[in-house]
Amino acid sequence: MKKLLIIATLLSSMSLMANDVQPADTINGVQIWADTCTRCHNLREPAALSKRAWKYSMTHMRVRAGLTGQETRDVLAFILESKTDEDAK
């Protein structure tokens, strides 16, 4: 019973957090990308990686750079929006 209560509490808090997710802001993504990513390495062109690879990379860099979920979504939205039709894999 105690485990059931814990699981129910976690699920309800997760659903509340999911409702707080705001749409990605590409302008904020540009700023974060320029300010945060250059601290440790050179910036990659959006064409350098596929969409799938960018998503994986941003998940990894979220942890490494200490980005929030919203910041990660903003940067990823900017990068994916910047990809051209030729490299939009």
C-alpha positions as CSV (number, residue, x, y, z in Angstrom):
1,M,0.0,0.0,0.0
2,K,2.8,2.4,0.9
3,K,4.5,1.8,-2.5
4,L,1.2,2.4,-4.3
5,L,0.9,5.8,-2.5
6,I,4.5,6.7,-3.4
7,I,3.9,5.8,-7.1
8,A,0.6,7.8,-7.2
9,T,2.3,10.8,-5.7
10,L,5.1,10.7,-8.2
11,L,2.7,10.3,-11.1
12,S,0.6,13.2,-10.0
13,S,3.7,15.5,-9.5
14,M,5.0,14.4,-13.0
15,S,1.7,15.3,-14.6
16,L,1.7,18.7,-12.9
17,M,5.3,19.3,-14.2
18,A,4.4,18.2,-17.7
19,N,1.6,20.9,-17.7
20,D,4.2,23.6,-16.9
21,V,6.3,22.9,-20.0
22,Q,6.4,26.0,-22.2
23,P,6.9,25.9,-25.9
24,A,10.5,26.3,-27.1
25,D,11.9,29.8,-27.6
26,T,14.4,29.8,-30.4
27,I,15.6,33.4,-29.6
28,N,16.5,32.3,-26.0
29,G,18.1,29.1,-27.6
30,V,20.4,31.3,-29.7
31,Q,21.5,33.2,-26.6
32,I,22.1,30.1,-24.5
33,W,23.9,28.4,-27.3
34,A,26.2,31.4,-27.8
35,D,26.8,31.9,-24.1
36,T,26.9,28.4,-22.6
37,C,28.3,26.1,-25.3
38,T,31.3,28.3,-26.2
39,R,32.6,28.0,-22.6
40,C,33.9,24.6,-23.3
41,H,34.2,24.0,-27.0
42,N,33.8,25.5,-30.5
43,L,30.2,25.7,-31.8
44,R,29.2,23.1,-34.4
45,E,27.2,24.0,-37.5
46,P,23.6,22.7,-37.3
47,A,24.4,20.7,-40.5
48,A,27.2,18.9,-38.6
49,L,24.8,16.4,-37.0
50,S,21.5,14.7,-37.9
51,K,18.4,15.7,-36.0
52,R,18.6,12.4,-34.1
53,A,22.3,13.1,-33.2
54,W,21.5,16.6,-32.0
55,K,18.7,15.3,-29.7
56,Y,21.2,12.8,-28.2
57,S,23.9,15.4,-28.0
58,M,21.6,17.9,-26.2
59,T,20.5,15.3,-23.7
60,H,24.2,14.6,-22.9
61,M,25.1,18.3,-22.8
62,R,22.1,19.1,-20.6
63,V,23.8,17.2,-17.9
64,R,27.3,18.4,-18.6
65,A,26.4,22.1,-18.9
66,G,23.8,22.0,-16.1
67,L,21.0,23.2,-18.5
68,T,17.4,23.2,-17.4
69,G,14.9,21.3,-19.5
70,Q,13.5,24.5,-20.9
71,E,17.0,25.7,-21.9
72,T,17.7,22.4,-23.5
73,R,14.4,22.6,-25.5
74,D,15.2,26.2,-26.5
75,V,18.7,25.4,-27.8
76,L,17.5,22.2,-29.6
77,A,14.6,24.1,-31.3
78,F,17.1,26.8,-32.5
79,I,19.5,24.2,-33.9
80,L,16.8,22.1,-35.6
81,E,15.1,25.2,-37.0
82,S,18.5,26.3,-38.4
83,K,19.0,23.1,-40.4
84,T,18.5,23.4,-44.1
85,D,16.4,21.1,-46.2
86,E,19.5,19.4,-47.5
87,D,20.7,18.4,-44.0
88,A,17.3,18.1,-42.3
89,K,17.8,14.3,-41.7
